[in-house]
Amino acid sequence: MQIIPYAGGITFVDGEDKPDYQCNSCNKPFWKDNFDSVFIVCEHCGGELKDVNR
Ligand SMILES: [Zn+2]
C-alpha cells in the first residue's frame, strides 16, 4: 500500500503501480483498475482524466 499526495488531498492505493490517469480539475490520480468501462471520468469531481503514461 502507498499513500499518494496530490494537489487536492491524498489517496491510498494497494500495490506499487504508478497512476495511469490524473484528473485535469482536482489532480486526483487514478488507476485503470478503478474503472469497469472505457468511459472514465474523475470519481471525485467528475472532471476529465488525462493519461499520464503518454
Ligand atoms: Zn477530479
mmCIF file of the protein (N, C-alpha, C, O) and its ligand, coordinates in Angstrom:
data_MODEL
# 
_entry.id   MODEL 
# 
loop_
_entity.id 
_entity.type 
_entity.pdbx_number_of_molecules 
1 polymer     1 
2 non-polymer 1 
# 
_entity_poly.entity_id                      1 
_entity_poly.type                           'polypeptide(L)' 
_entity_poly.nstd_linkage                   no 
_entity_poly.nstd_monomer                   no 
_entity_poly.pdbx_seq_one_letter_code       MQIIPYAGGITFVDGEDKPDYQCNSCNKPFWKDNFDSVFIVCEHCGGELKDVNR 
_entity_poly.pdbx_seq_one_letter_code_can   MQIIPYAGGITFVDGEDKPDYQCNSCNKPFWKDNFDSVFIVCEHCGGELKDVNR 
_entity_poly.pdbx_strand_id                 A 
# 
loop_
_entity_poly_seq.entity_id 
_entity_poly_seq.num 
_entity_poly_seq.mon_id 
_entity_poly_seq.hetero 
1 1  MET n 
1 2  GLN n 
1 3  ILE n 
1 4  ILE n 
1 5  PRO n 
1 6  TYR n 
1 7  ALA n 
1 8  GLY n 
1 9  GLY n 
1 10 ILE n 
1 11 THR n 
1 12 PHE n 
1 13 VAL n 
1 14 ASP n 
1 15 GLY n 
1 16 GLU n 
1 17 ASP n 
1 18 LYS n 
1 19 PRO n 
1 20 ASP n 
1 21 TYR n 
1 22 GLN n 
1 23 CYS n 
1 24 ASN n 
1 25 SER n 
1 26 CYS n 
1 27 ASN n 
1 28 LYS n 
1 29 PRO n 
1 30 PHE n 
1 31 TRP n 
1 32 LYS n 
1 33 ASP n 
1 34 ASN n 
1 35 PHE n 
1 36 ASP n 
1 37 SER n 
1 38 VAL n 
1 39 PHE n 
1 40 ILE n 
1 41 VAL n 
1 42 CYS n 
1 43 GLU n 
1 44 HIS n 
1 45 CYS n 
1 46 GLY n 
1 47 GLY n 
1 48 GLU n 
1 49 LEU n 
1 50 LYS n 
1 51 ASP n 
1 52 VAL n 
1 53 ASN n 
1 54 ARG n 
# 
loop_
_struct_asym.id 
_struct_asym.entity_id 
A 1 
B 2 
# 
loop_
_chem_comp.id 
_chem_comp.type 
_chem_comp.mon_nstd_flag 
ALA 'L-peptide linking' y 
ARG 'L-peptide linking' y 
ASN 'L-peptide linking' y 
ASP 'L-peptide linking' y 
CYS 'L-peptide linking' y 
GLN 'L-peptide linking' y 
GLU 'L-peptide linking' y 
GLY 'peptide linking'   y 
HIS 'L-peptide linking' y 
ILE 'L-peptide linking' y 
LEU 'L-peptide linking' y 
LYS 'L-peptide linking' y 
MET 'L-peptide linking' y 
PHE 'L-peptide linking' y 
PRO 'L-peptide linking' y 
SER 'L-peptide linking' y 
THR 'L-peptide linking' y 
TRP 'L-peptide linking' y 
TYR 'L-peptide linking' y 
VAL 'L-peptide linking' y 
ZN  non-polymer         . 
# 
_pdbx_entity_nonpoly.entity_id   2 
_pdbx_entity_nonpoly.name        ? 
_pdbx_entity_nonpoly.comp_id     ZN 
# 
_pdbx_nonpoly_scheme.asym_id         B 
_pdbx_nonpoly_scheme.entity_id       2 
_pdbx_nonpoly_scheme.mon_id          ZN 
_pdbx_nonpoly_scheme.ndb_seq_num     1 
_pdbx_nonpoly_scheme.pdb_seq_num     101 
_pdbx_nonpoly_scheme.auth_seq_num    101 
_pdbx_nonpoly_scheme.pdb_mon_id      ZN 
_pdbx_nonpoly_scheme.auth_mon_id     ZN 
_pdbx_nonpoly_scheme.pdb_strand_id   A 
_pdbx_nonpoly_scheme.pdb_ins_code    . 
# 
loop_
_atom_site.group_PDB 
_atom_site.id 
_atom_site.type_symbol 
_atom_site.label_atom_id 
_atom_site.label_alt_id 
_atom_site.label_comp_id 
_atom_site.label_asym_id 
_atom_site.label_entity_id 
_atom_site.label_seq_id 
_atom_site.pdbx_PDB_ins_code 
_atom_site.Cartn_x 
_atom_site.Cartn_y 
_atom_site.Cartn_z 
_atom_site.occupancy 
_atom_site.B_iso_or_equiv 
_atom_site.pdbx_formal_charge 
_atom_site.auth_seq_id 
_atom_site.auth_comp_id 
_atom_site.auth_asym_id 
_atom_site.auth_atom_id 
_atom_site.pdbx_PDB_model_num 
ATOM   1   N  N  . MET A 1 1  ? 0.836   -1.191 0.000   1.00 0.00 ? 1   MET A N  1 
ATOM   2   C  CA . MET A 1 1  ? 0.000   0.000  0.000   1.00 0.00 ? 1   MET A CA 1 
ATOM   3   C  C  . MET A 1 1  ? 0.879   1.251  0.000   1.00 0.00 ? 1   MET A C  1 
ATOM   4   O  O  . MET A 1 1  ? 1.929   1.299  0.640   1.00 0.00 ? 1   MET A O  1 
ATOM   5   N  N  . GLN A 1 2  ? 0.419   2.251  -0.731  1.00 0.00 ? 2   GLN A N  1 
ATOM   6   C  CA . GLN A 1 2  ? 1.151   3.505  -0.739  1.00 0.00 ? 2   GLN A CA 1 
ATOM   7   C  C  . GLN A 1 2  ? 0.181   4.670  -0.606  1.00 0.00 ? 2   GLN A C  1 
ATOM   8   O  O  . GLN A 1 2  ? -1.004  4.563  -0.921  1.00 0.00 ? 2   GLN A O  1 
ATOM   9   N  N  . ILE A 1 3  ? 0.711   5.759  -0.142  1.00 0.00 ? 3   ILE A N  1 
ATOM   10  C  CA . ILE A 1 3  ? -0.075  6.981  0.026   1.00 0.00 ? 3   ILE A CA 1 
ATOM   11  C  C  . ILE A 1 3  ? 0.443   7.993  -0.989  1.00 0.00 ? 3   ILE A C  1 
ATOM   12  O  O  . ILE A 1 3  ? 1.626   8.331  -1.005  1.00 0.00 ? 3   ILE A O  1 
ATOM   13  N  N  . ILE A 1 4  ? -0.461  8.467  -1.829  1.00 0.00 ? 4   ILE A N  1 
ATOM   14  C  CA . ILE A 1 4  ? -0.057  9.397  -2.881  1.00 0.00 ? 4   ILE A CA 1 
ATOM   15  C  C  . ILE A 1 4  ? -0.680  10.766 -2.639  1.00 0.00 ? 4   ILE A C  1 
ATOM   16  O  O  . ILE A 1 4  ? -1.900  10.916 -2.705  1.00 0.00 ? 4   ILE A O  1 
ATOM   17  N  N  . PRO A 1 5  ? 0.152   11.762 -2.361  1.00 0.00 ? 5   PRO A N  1 
ATOM   18  C  CA . PRO A 1 5  ? -0.370  13.119 -2.227  1.00 0.00 ? 5   PRO A CA 1 
ATOM   19  C  C  . PRO A 1 5  ? -0.598  13.752 -3.592  1.00 0.00 ? 5   PRO A C  1 
ATOM   20  O  O  . PRO A 1 5  ? 0.171   13.513 -4.523  1.00 0.00 ? 5   PRO A O  1 
ATOM   21  N  N  . TYR A 1 6  ? -1.630  14.545 -3.715  1.00 0.00 ? 6   TYR A N  1 
ATOM   22  C  CA . TYR A 1 6  ? -1.865  15.292 -4.945  1.00 0.00 ? 6   TYR A CA 1 
ATOM   23  C  C  . TYR A 1 6  ? -2.392  16.662 -4.545  1.00 0.00 ? 6   TYR A C  1 
ATOM   24  O  O  . TYR A 1 6  ? -2.583  16.940 -3.361  1.00 0.00 ? 6   TYR A O  1 
ATOM   25  N  N  . ALA A 1 7  ? -2.625  17.511 -5.528  1.00 0.00 ? 7   ALA A N  1 
ATOM   26  C  CA . ALA A 1 7  ? -2.925  18.914 -5.236  1.00 0.00 ? 7   ALA A CA 1 
ATOM   27  C  C  . ALA A 1 7  ? -4.166  19.094 -4.381  1.00 0.00 ? 7   ALA A C  1 
ATOM   28  O  O  . ALA A 1 7  ? -4.255  20.061 -3.625  1.00 0.00 ? 7   ALA A O  1 
ATOM   29  N  N  . GLY A 1 8  ? -5.139  18.171 -4.484  1.00 0.00 ? 8   GLY A N  1 
ATOM   30  C  CA . GLY A 1 8  ? -6.395  18.342 -3.761  1.00 0.00 ? 8   GLY A CA 1 
ATOM   31  C  C  . GLY A 1 8  ? -6.506  17.520 -2.501  1.00 0.00 ? 8   GLY A C  1 
ATOM   32  O  O  . GLY A 1 8  ? -7.530  17.592 -1.823  1.00 0.00 ? 8   GLY A O  1 
ATOM   33  N  N  . GLY A 1 9  ? -5.473  16.723 -2.149  1.00 0.00 ? 9   GLY A N  1 
ATOM   34  C  CA . GLY A 1 9  ? -5.550  15.882 -0.961  1.00 0.00 ? 9   GLY A CA 1 
ATOM   35  C  C  . GLY A 1 9  ? -4.588  14.716 -1.066  1.00 0.00 ? 9   GLY A C  1 
ATOM   36  O  O  . GLY A 1 9  ? -3.522  14.834 -1.671  1.00 0.00 ? 9   GLY A O  1 
ATOM   37  N  N  . ILE A 1 10 ? -4.963  13.590 -0.475  1.00 0.00 ? 10  ILE A N  1 
ATOM   38  C  CA . ILE A 1 10 ? -4.150  12.389 -0.603  1.00 0.00 ? 10  ILE A CA 1 
ATOM   39  C  C  . ILE A 1 10 ? -5.050  11.222 -0.946  1.00 0.00 ? 10  ILE A C  1 
ATOM   40  O  O  . ILE A 1 10 ? -6.254  11.263 -0.692  1.00 0.00 ? 10  ILE A O  1 
ATOM   41  N  N  . THR A 1 11 ? -4.469  10.173 -1.527  1.00 0.00 ? 11  THR A N  1 
ATOM   42  C  CA . THR A 1 11 ? -5.229  8.976  -1.826  1.00 0.00 ? 11  THR A CA 1 
ATOM   43  C  C  . THR A 1 11 ? -4.408  7.758  -1.449  1.00 0.00 ? 11  THR A C  1 
ATOM   44  O  O  . THR A 1 11 ? -3.179  7.782  -1.503  1.00 0.00 ? 11  THR A O  1 
ATOM   45  N  N  . PHE A 1 12 ? -5.097  6.691  -1.066  1.00 0.00 ? 12  PHE A N  1 
ATOM   46  C  CA . PHE A 1 12 ? -4.452  5.451  -0.662  1.00 0.00 ? 12  PHE A CA 1 
ATOM   47  C  C  . PHE A 1 12 ? -4.668  4.407  -1.742  1.00 0.00 ? 12  PHE A C  1 
ATOM   48  O  O  . PHE A 1 12 ? -5.771  4.280  -2.274  1.00 0.00 ? 12  PHE A O  1 
ATOM   49  N  N  . VAL A 1 13 ? -3.630  3.667  -2.066  1.00 0.00 ? 13  VAL A N  1 
ATOM   50  C  CA . VAL A 1 13 ? -3.783  2.638  -3.093  1.00 0.00 ? 13  VAL A CA 1 
ATOM   51  C  C  . VAL A 1 13 ? -3.084  1.354  -2.665  1.00 0.00 ? 13  VAL A C  1 
ATOM   52  O  O  . VAL A 1 13 ? -2.092  1.375  -1.937  1.00 0.00 ? 13  VAL A O  1 
ATOM   53  N  N  . ASP A 1 14 ? -3.633  0.233  -3.139  1.00 0.00 ? 14  ASP A N  1 
ATOM   54  C  CA . ASP A 1 14 ? -2.951  -1.047 -2.980  1.00 0.00 ? 14  ASP A CA 1 
ATOM   55  C  C  . ASP A 1 14 ? -1.909  -1.173 -4.070  1.00 0.00 ? 14  ASP A C  1 
ATOM   56  O  O  . ASP A 1 14 ? -2.086  -0.645 -5.168  1.00 0.00 ? 14  ASP A O  1 
ATOM   57  N  N  . GLY A 1 15 ? -0.822  -1.870 -3.777  1.00 0.00 ? 15  GLY A N  1 
ATOM   58  C  CA . GLY A 1 15 ? 0.189   -2.091 -4.797  1.00 0.00 ? 15  GLY A CA 1 
ATOM   59  C  C  . GLY A 1 15 ? 1.113   -0.906 -4.951  1.00 0.00 ? 15  GLY A C  1 
ATOM   60  O  O  . GLY A 1 15 ? 0.994   0.097  -4.248  1.00 0.00 ? 15  GLY A O  1 
ATOM   61  N  N  . GLU A 1 16 ? 2.031   -1.041 -5.879  1.00 0.00 ? 16  GLU A N  1 
ATOM   62  C  CA . GLU A 1 16 ? 3.091   -0.049 -6.038  1.00 0.00 ? 16  GLU A CA 1 
ATOM   63  C  C  . GLU A 1 16 ? 3.066   0.614  -7.413  1.00 0.00 ? 16  GLU A C  1 
ATOM   64  O  O  . GLU A 1 16 ? 3.987   1.352  -7.764  1.00 0.00 ? 16  GLU A O  1 
ATOM   65  N  N  . ASP A 1 17 ? 2.021   0.355  -8.186  1.00 0.00 ? 17  ASP A N  1 
ATOM   66  C  CA . ASP A 1 17 ? 1.970   0.900  -9.538  1.00 0.00 ? 17  ASP A CA 1 
ATOM   67  C  C  . ASP A 1 17 ? 1.796   2.414  -9.525  1.00 0.00 ? 17  ASP A C  1 
ATOM   68  O  O  . ASP A 1 17 ? 1.126   2.971  -8.655  1.00 0.00 ? 17  ASP A O  1 
ATOM   69  N  N  . LYS A 1 18 ? 2.406   3.059  -10.492 1.00 0.00 ? 18  LYS A N  1 
ATOM   70  C  CA . LYS A 1 18 ? 2.180   4.488  -10.672 1.00 0.00 ? 18  LYS A CA 1 
ATOM   71  C  C  . LYS A 1 18 ? 0.795   4.703  -11.274 1.00 0.00 ? 18  LYS A C  1 
ATOM   72  O  O  . LYS A 1 18 ? 0.261   3.818  -11.942 1.00 0.00 ? 18  LYS A O  1 
ATOM   73  N  N  . PRO A 1 19 ? 0.215   5.879  -11.039 1.00 0.00 ? 19  PRO A N  1 
ATOM   74  C  CA . PRO A 1 19 ? -1.115  6.149  -11.594 1.00 0.00 ? 19  PRO A CA 1 
ATOM   75  C  C  . PRO A 1 19 ? -1.114  6.101  -13.122 1.00 0.00 ? 19  PRO A C  1 
ATOM   76  O  O  . PRO A 1 19 ? -0.134  6.452  -13.779 1.00 0.00 ? 19  PRO A O  1 
ATOM   77  N  N  . ASP A 1 20 ? -2.259  5.650  -13.664 1.00 0.00 ? 20  ASP A N  1 
ATOM   78  C  CA . ASP A 1 20 ? -2.440  5.652  -15.122 1.00 0.00 ? 20  ASP A CA 1 
ATOM   79  C  C  . ASP A 1 20 ? -3.027  6.971  -15.606 1.00 0.00 ? 20  ASP A C  1 
ATOM   80  O  O  . ASP A 1 20 ? -2.747  7.428  -16.713 1.00 0.00 ? 20  ASP A O  1 
ATOM   81  N  N  . TYR A 1 21 ? -3.853  7.574  -14.744 1.00 0.00 ? 21  TYR A N  1 
ATOM   82  C  CA . TYR A 1 21 ? -4.557  8.798  -15.126 1.00 0.00 ? 21  TYR A CA 1 
ATOM   83  C  C  . TYR A 1 21 ? -4.481  9.816  -14.003 1.00 0.00 ? 21  TYR A C  1 
ATOM   84  O  O  . TYR A 1 21 ? -4.253  9.483  -12.840 1.00 0.00 ? 21  TYR A O  1 
ATOM   85  N  N  . GLN A 1 22 ? -4.682  11.079 -14.392 1.00 0.00 ? 22  GLN A N  1 
ATOM   86  C  CA . GLN A 1 22 ? -4.793  12.129 -13.394 1.00 0.00 ? 22  GLN A CA 1 
ATOM   87  C  C  . GLN A 1 22 ? -5.888  13.091 -13.823 1.00 0.00 ? 22  GLN A C  1 
ATOM   88  O  O  . GLN A 1 22 ? -6.023  13.413 -15.003 1.00 0.00 ? 22  GLN A O  1 
ATOM   89  N  N  . CYS A 1 23 ? -6.671  13.546 -12.844 1.00 0.00 ? 23  CYS A N  1 
ATOM   90  C  CA . CYS A 1 23 ? -7.775  14.451 -13.142 1.00 0.00 ? 23  CYS A CA 1 
ATOM   91  C  C  . CYS A 1 23 ? -7.246  15.830 -13.536 1.00 0.00 ? 23  CYS A C  1 
ATOM   92  O  O  . CYS A 1 23 ? -6.352  16.370 -12.886 1.00 0.00 ? 23  CYS A O  1 
ATOM   93  N  N  . ASN A 1 24 ? -7.804  16.389 -14.600 1.00 0.00 ? 24  ASN A N  1 
ATOM   94  C  CA . ASN A 1 24 ? -7.399  17.722 -15.035 1.00 0.00 ? 24  ASN A CA 1 
ATOM   95  C  C  . ASN A 1 24 ? -7.891  18.814 -14.092 1.00 0.00 ? 24  ASN A C  1 
ATOM   96  O  O  . ASN A 1 24 ? -7.334  19.912 -14.062 1.00 0.00 ? 24  ASN A O  1 
ATOM   97  N  N  . SER A 1 25 ? -8.939  18.512 -13.320 1.00 0.00 ? 25  SER A N  1 
ATOM   98  C  CA . SER A 1 25 ? -9.525  19.539 -12.460 1.00 0.00 ? 25  SER A CA 1 
ATOM   99  C  C  . SER A 1 25 ? -8.969  19.506 -11.043 1.00 0.00 ? 25  SER A C  1 
ATOM   100 O  O  . SER A 1 25 ? -8.526  20.533 -10.529 1.00 0.00 ? 25  SER A O  1 
ATOM   101 N  N  . CYS A 1 26 ? -8.988  18.326 -10.399 1.00 0.00 ? 26  CYS A N  1 
ATOM   102 C  CA . CYS A 1 26 ? -8.585  18.261 -8.989  1.00 0.00 ? 26  CYS A CA 1 
ATOM   103 C  C  . CYS A 1 26 ? -7.251  17.541 -8.803  1.00 0.00 ? 26  CYS A C  1 
ATOM   104 O  O  . CYS A 1 26 ? -6.749  17.446 -7.684  1.00 0.00 ? 26  CYS A O  1 
ATOM   105 N  N  . ASN A 1 27 ? -6.672  17.032 -9.900  1.00 0.00 ? 27  ASN A N  1 
ATOM   106 C  CA . ASN A 1 27 ? -5.360  16.377 -9.874  1.00 0.00 ? 27  ASN A CA 1 
ATOM   107 C  C  . ASN A 1 27 ? -5.341  15.034 -9.159  1.00 0.00 ? 27  ASN A C  1 
ATOM   108 O  O  . ASN A 1 27 ? -4.266  14.492 -8.902  1.00 0.00 ? 27  ASN A O  1 
ATOM   109 N  N  . LYS A 1 28 ? -6.510  14.487 -8.833  1.00 0.00 ? 28  LYS A N  1 
ATOM   110 C  CA . LYS A 1 28 ? -6.554  13.184 -8.176  1.00 0.00 ? 28  LYS A CA 1 
ATOM   111 C  C  . LYS A 1 28 ? -6.063  12.109 -9.135  1.00 0.00 ? 28  LYS A C  1 
ATOM   112 O  O  . LYS A 1 28 ? -6.483  12.077 -10.292 1.00 0.00 ? 28  LYS A O  1 
ATOM   113 N  N  . PRO A 1 29 ? -5.176  11.225 -8.670  1.00 0.00 ? 29  PRO A N  1 
ATOM   114 C  CA . PRO A 1 29 ? -4.684  10.152 -9.535  1.00 0.00 ? 29  PRO A CA 1 
ATOM   115 C  C  . PRO A 1 29 ? -5.641  8.965  -9.568  1.00 0.00 ? 29  PRO A C  1 
ATOM   116 O  O  . PRO A 1 29 ? -6.345  8.686  -8.597  1.00 0.00 ? 29  PRO A O  1 
ATOM   117 N  N  . PHE A 1 30 ? -5.652  8.269  -10.714 1.00 0.00 ? 30  PHE A N  1 
ATOM   118 C  CA . PHE A 1 30 ? -6.475  7.065  -10.870 1.00 0.00 ? 30  PHE A CA 1 
ATOM   119 C  C  . PHE A 1 30 ? -5.694  5.973  -11.567 1.00 0.00 ? 30  PHE A C  1 
ATOM   120 O  O  . PHE A 1 30 ? -4.712  6.218  -12.268 1.00 0.00 ? 30  PHE A O  1 
ATOM   121 N  N  . TRP A 1 31 ? -6.166  4.762  -11.349 1.00 0.00 ? 31  TRP A N  1 
ATOM   122 C  CA . TRP A 1 31 ? -5.568  3.593  -11.993 1.00 0.00 ? 31  TRP A CA 1 
ATOM   123 C  C  . TRP A 1 31 ? -6.601  2.917  -12.875 1.00 0.00 ? 31  TRP A C  1 
ATOM   124 O  O  . TRP A 1 31 ? -7.803  3.022  -12.632 1.00 0.00 ? 31  TRP A O  1 
ATOM   125 N  N  . LYS A 1 32 ? -6.125  2.221  -13.902 1.00 0.00 ? 32  LYS A N  1 
ATOM   126 C  CA . LYS A 1 32 ? -7.049  1.529  -14.799 1.00 0.00 ? 32  LYS A CA 1 
ATOM   127 C  C  . LYS A 1 32 ? -7.985  0.604  -14.042 1.00 0.00 ? 32  LYS A C  1 
ATOM   128 O  O  . LYS A 1 32 ? -9.136  0.423  -14.438 1.00 0.00 ? 32  LYS A O  1 
ATOM   129 N  N  . ASP A 1 33 ? -7.499  0.018  -12.956 1.00 0.00 ? 33  ASP A N  1 
ATOM   130 C  CA . ASP A 1 33 ? -8.320  -0.894 -12.153 1.00 0.00 ? 33  ASP A CA 1 
ATOM   131 C  C  . ASP A 1 33 ? -9.516  -0.211 -11.502 1.00 0.00 ? 33  ASP A C  1 
ATOM   132 O  O  . ASP A 1 33 ? -10.455 -0.878 -11.066 1.00 0.00 ? 33  ASP A O  1 
ATOM   133 N  N  . ASN A 1 34 ? -9.482  1.131  -11.435 1.00 0.00 ? 34  ASN A N  1 
ATOM   134 C  CA . ASN A 1 34 ? -10.574 1.862  -10.811 1.00 0.00 ? 34  ASN A CA 1 
ATOM   135 C  C  . ASN A 1 34 ? -11.839 1.863  -11.674 1.00 0.00 ? 34  ASN A C  1 
ATOM   136 O  O  . ASN A 1 34 ? -12.925 2.187  -11.194 1.00 0.00 ? 34  ASN A O  1 
ATOM   137 N  N  . PHE A 1 35 ? -11.688 1.495  -12.958 1.00 0.00 ? 35  PHE A N  1 
ATOM   138 C  CA . PHE A 1 35 ? -12.797 1.676  -13.885 1.00 0.00 ? 35  PHE A CA 1 
ATOM   139 C  C  . PHE A 1 35 ? -13.185 0.364  -14.553 1.00 0.00 ? 35  PHE A C  1 
ATOM   140 O  O  . PHE A 1 35 ? -12.336 -0.436 -14.948 1.00 0.00 ? 35  PHE A O  1 
ATOM   141 N  N  . ASP A 1 36 ? -14.487 0.171  -14.664 1.00 0.00 ? 36  ASP A N  1 
ATOM   142 C  CA . ASP A 1 36 ? -15.010 -1.041 -15.297 1.00 0.00 ? 36  ASP A CA 1 
ATOM   143 C  C  . ASP A 1 36 ? -15.189 -0.863 -16.798 1.00 0.00 ? 36  ASP A C  1 
ATOM   144 O  O  . ASP A 1 36 ? -15.223 -1.846 -17.539 1.00 0.00 ? 36  ASP A O  1 
ATOM   145 N  N  . SER A 1 37 ? -15.304 0.379  -17.251 1.00 0.00 ? 37  SER A N  1 
ATOM   146 C  CA . SER A 1 37 ? -15.582 0.618  -18.655 1.00 0.00 ? 37  SER A CA 1 
ATOM   147 C  C  . SER A 1 37 ? -14.542 1.547  -19.245 1.00 0.00 ? 37  SER A C  1 
ATOM   148 O  O  . SER A 1 37 ? -13.660 2.029  -18.535 1.00 0.00 ? 37  SER A O  1 
ATOM   149 N  N  . VAL A 1 38 ? -14.640 1.798  -20.534 1.00 0.00 ? 38  VAL A N  1 
ATOM   150 C  CA . VAL A 1 38 ? -13.714 2.699  -21.199 1.00 0.00 ? 38  VAL A CA 1 
ATOM   151 C  C  . VAL A 1 38 ? -14.122 4.160  -21.009 1.00 0.00 ? 38  VAL A C  1 
ATOM   152 O  O  . VAL A 1 38 ? -13.348 5.075  -21.291 1.00 0.00 ? 38  VAL A O  1 
ATOM   153 N  N  . PHE A 1 39 ? -15.354 4.362  -20.523 1.00 0.00 ? 39  PHE A N  1 
ATOM   154 C  CA . PHE A 1 39 ? -15.814 5.726  -20.265 1.00 0.00 ? 39  PHE A CA 1 
ATOM   155 C  C  . PHE A 1 39 ? -15.352 6.115  -18.870 1.00 0.00 ? 39  PHE A C  1 
ATOM   156 O  O  . PHE A 1 39 ? -15.884 5.616  -17.878 1.00 0.00 ? 39  PHE A O  1 
ATOM   157 N  N  . ILE A 1 40 ? -14.375 6.991  -18.785 1.00 0.00 ? 40  ILE A N  1 
ATOM   158 C  CA . ILE A 1 40 ? -13.788 7.300  -17.490 1.00 0.00 ? 40  ILE A CA 1 
ATOM   159 C  C  . ILE A 1 40 ? -13.829 8.792  -17.204 1.00 0.00 ? 40  ILE A C  1 
ATOM   160 O  O  . ILE A 1 40 ? -13.451 9.616  -18.036 1.00 0.00 ? 40  ILE A O  1 
ATOM   161 N  N  . VAL A 1 41 ? -14.292 9.112  -16.023 1.00 0.00 ? 41  VAL A N  1 
ATOM   162 C  CA . VAL A 1 41 ? -14.235 10.482 -15.516 1.00 0.00 ? 41  VAL A CA 1 
ATOM   163 C  C  . VAL A 1 41 ? -13.790 10.404 -14.063 1.00 0.00 ? 41  VAL A C  1 
ATOM   164 O  O  . VAL A 1 41 ? -13.829 9.336  -13.452 1.00 0.00 ? 41  VAL A O  1 
ATOM   165 N  N  . CYS A 1 42 ? -13.375 11.519 -13.521 1.00 0.00 ? 42  CYS A N  1 
ATOM   166 C  CA . CYS A 1 42 ? -12.937 11.569 -12.142 1.00 0.00 ? 42  CYS A CA 1 
ATOM   167 C  C  . CYS A 1 42 ? -14.085 11.196 -11.205 1.00 0.00 ? 42  CYS A C  1 
ATOM   168 O  O  . CYS A 1 42 ? -15.175 11.759 -11.297 1.00 0.00 ? 42  CYS A O  1 
ATOM   169 N  N  . GLU A 1 43 ? -13.834 10.240 -10.300 1.00 0.00 ? 43  GLU A N  1 
ATOM   170 C  CA . GLU A 1 43 ? -14.856 9.833  -9.339  1.00 0.00 ? 43  GLU A CA 1 
ATOM   171 C  C  . GLU A 1 43 ? -15.051 10.894 -8.264  1.00 0.00 ? 43  GLU A C  1 
ATOM   172 O  O  . GLU A 1 43 ? -16.054 10.895 -7.550  1.00 0.00 ? 43  GLU A O  1 
ATOM   173 N  N  . HIS A 1 44 ? -14.100 11.776 -8.161  1.00 0.00 ? 44  HIS A N  1 
ATOM   174 C  CA . HIS A 1 44 ? -14.141 12.792 -7.104  1.00 0.00 ? 44  HIS A CA 1 
ATOM   175 C  C  . HIS A 1 44 ? -14.937 14.021 -7.548  1.00 0.00 ? 44  HIS A C  1 
ATOM   176 O  O  . HIS A 1 44 ? -15.814 14.490 -6.823  1.00 0.00 ? 44  HIS A O  1 
ATOM   177 N  N  . CYS A 1 45 ? -14.631 14.540 -8.738  1.00 0.00 ? 45  CYS A N  1 
ATOM   178 C  CA . CYS A 1 45 ? -15.237 15.793 -9.176  1.00 0.00 ? 45  CYS A CA 1 
ATOM   179 C  C  . CYS A 1 45 ? -15.911 15.685 -10.538 1.00 0.00 ? 45  CYS A C  1 
ATOM   180 O  O  . CYS A 1 45 ? -16.515 16.650 -11.008 1.00 0.00 ? 45  CYS A O  1 
ATOM   181 N  N  . GLY A 1 46 ? -15.813 14.512 -11.182 1.00 0.00 ? 46  GLY A N  1 
ATOM   182 C  CA . GLY A 1 46 ? -16.426 14.356 -12.491 1.00 0.00 ? 46  GLY A CA 1 
ATOM   183 C  C  . GLY A 1 46 ? -15.615 14.968 -13.616 1.00 0.00 ? 46  GLY A C  1 
ATOM   184 O  O  . GLY A 1 46 ? -16.088 15.049 -14.749 1.00 0.00 ? 46  GLY A O  1 
ATOM   185 N  N  . GLY A 1 47 ? -14.405 15.399 -13.319 1.00 0.00 ? 47  GLY A N  1 
ATOM   186 C  CA . GLY A 1 47 ? -13.558 16.045 -14.321 1.00 0.00 ? 47  GLY A CA 1 
ATOM   187 C  C  . GLY A 1 47 ? -12.960 15.069 -15.302 1.00 0.00 ? 47  GLY A C  1 
ATOM   188 O  O  . GLY A 1 47 ? -13.032 13.852 -15.133 1.00 0.00 ? 47  GLY A O  1 
ATOM   189 N  N  . GLU A 1 48 ? -12.368 15.637 -16.331 1.00 0.00 ? 48  GLU A N  1 
ATOM   190 C  CA . GLU A 1 48 ? -11.724 14.848 -17.373 1.00 0.00 ? 48  GLU A CA 1 
ATOM   191 C  C  . GLU A 1 48 ? -10.378 14.310 -16.887 1.00 0.00 ? 48  GLU A C  1 
ATOM   192 O  O  . GLU A 1 48 ? -9.634  15.016 -16.207 1.00 0.00 ? 48  GLU A O  1 
ATOM   193 N  N  . LEU A 1 49 ? -10.071 13.072 -17.234 1.00 0.00 ? 49  LEU A N  1 
ATOM   194 C  CA . LEU A 1 49 ? -8.802  12.474 -16.847 1.00 0.00 ? 49  LEU A CA 1 
ATOM   195 C  C  . LEU A 1 49 ? -7.820  12.496 -18.003 1.00 0.00 ? 49  LEU A C  1 
ATOM   196 O  O  . LEU A 1 49 ? -8.200  12.296 -19.157 1.00 0.00 ? 49  LEU A O  1 
ATOM   197 N  N  . LYS A 1 50 ? -6.566  12.737 -17.691 1.00 0.00 ? 50  LYS A N  1 
ATOM   198 C  CA . LYS A 1 50 ? -5.525  12.646 -18.706 1.00 0.00 ? 50  LYS A CA 1 
ATOM   199 C  C  . LYS A 1 50 ? -4.685  11.400 -18.436 1.00 0.00 ? 50  LYS A C  1 
ATOM   200 O  O  . LYS A 1 50 ? -4.494  10.998 -17.288 1.00 0.00 ? 50  LYS A O  1 
ATOM   201 N  N  . ASP A 1 51 ? -4.192  10.800 -19.513 1.00 0.00 ? 51  ASP A N  1 
ATOM   202 C  CA . ASP A 1 51 ? -3.336  9.625  -19.410 1.00 0.00 ? 51  ASP A CA 1 
ATOM   203 C  C  . ASP A 1 51 ? -1.908  10.099 -19.114 1.00 0.00 ? 51  ASP A C  1 
ATOM   204 O  O  . ASP A 1 51 ? -1.281  10.753 -19.947 1.00 0.00 ? 51  ASP A O  1 
ATOM   205 N  N  . VAL A 1 52 ? -1.405  9.768  -17.933 1.00 0.00 ? 52  VAL A N  1 
ATOM   206 C  CA . VAL A 1 52 ? -0.097  10.275 -17.530 1.00 0.00 ? 52  VAL A CA 1 
ATOM   207 C  C  . VAL A 1 52 ? 1.062   9.382  -17.980 1.00 0.00 ? 52  VAL A C  1 
ATOM   208 O  O  . VAL A 1 52 ? 2.227   9.692  -17.731 1.00 0.00 ? 52  VAL A O  1 
ATOM   209 N  N  . ASN A 1 53 ? 0.734   8.280  -18.638 1.00 0.00 ? 53  ASN A N  1 
ATOM   210 C  CA . ASN A 1 53 ? 1.787   7.378  -19.117 1.00 0.00 ? 53  ASN A CA 1 
ATOM   211 C  C  . ASN A 1 53 ? 2.189   7.651  -20.555 1.00 0.00 ? 53  ASN A C  1 
ATOM   212 O  O  . ASN A 1 53 ? 3.027   6.942  -21.111 1.00 0.00 ? 53  ASN A O  1 
ATOM   213 N  N  . ARG A 1 54 ? 1.596   8.678  -21.164 1.00 0.00 ? 54  ARG A N  1 
ATOM   214 C  CA . ARG A 1 54 ? 1.951   9.007  -22.533 1.00 0.00 ? 54  ARG A CA 1 
ATOM   215 C  C  . ARG A 1 54 ? 2.887   10.181 -22.582 1.00 0.00 ? 54  ARG A C  1 
ATOM   216 O  O  . ARG A 1 54 ? 3.294   10.601 -23.666 1.00 0.00 ? 54  ARG A O  1 
HETATM 217 ZN ZN . ZN  B 2 .  ? -11.238 15.387 -10.189 1.00 0.00 2 101 ZN  A ZN 1 
# 
